[in-house]
């Protein structure tokens, strides 16, 4: 296995934590780099990571009830039911 193949493999495998982090409202690029460099640590980290409260708040303010923009849907599922109703 050449160094180029390892780099390409790391770049592709780094996409997994990056997509999960993006669905929770975090930076895709930062998590892609983190996942490519330290995949095992990054995947565990992103799986236990809570949704970004700032992004969730923006989605709640910007949308009417039951009409969430597509980018907000994963965060709405992750935070349902709202803490005020639980």
N, C-alpha and C positions, 0 to 999 in steps of 0.2 A: 504494500500500500504506500503510495507516494504522499508527500506532504500536501500536494494539491488536493488529493482525494480526501484527506483528513479535514482540510479547511472547508471544502465543499460540503462534506458530511456534517460538520459542526454547524455550518450556516443553515442547513436544512433542519437539523434537529433543534436548533435554537428557535425555530418558528413556533414550536409547540408551546413553550411558556409565554412567548410573545403574544400569541393569539388569545390565550387564557387571560393574561394581564390586560390586554386591550378590552376584553369583554367586561372586565371589572373596573375599567376607567383609568388605567395606567398607561404610561408611554410605551407604545409598541417598539420603537427603536431601542430604548434603554433596556427593555426586557429581552429583546432579540439578542443584543450584544451579551447580556448577562447569561442568557440561556445557551448561547454558542460557546461561551468561555467555560461555564460551570454548570452544565446541564443538570446533573443529579441534584445539586444544591438548589438551583433555580426552580426546578419542577416541584420540589417539596415546598419551597418558599411560596411560590405562586398558588399552590393548592390550598395553603392555609391562610393566605392573604385575604383580608376583608375588602369589599368594594370600596373604592375611593369615595369618601363622603362628599367631597366637593363636587364631583361629577354627578353623583346621585342627586344632590341638592339641585344642581342646574337642571337636571332632567325633570325633577318634580315641579320646579317653578315654570319651566318653559312649556310644559304640556298640560292640556286639559285632561281631566280624568278619563281613563280608558282610551286615550288617543296618544299613546307614547310614540315618539319618533323611533325608528328602527334601531338607532344607536343606543337608546335607553332601555330597550326591552330586556337584555340580559341582566342589567342592574336592577330593574324592577322585580324580576323573578328572584334575584339573590336577596333582596331586602323585604320580600313579602312574607308575612303580613307586617304592616308598619308597626313600629314599637308602641305607638300610641294606642293601637287596637289590641295588642297582645296581652 
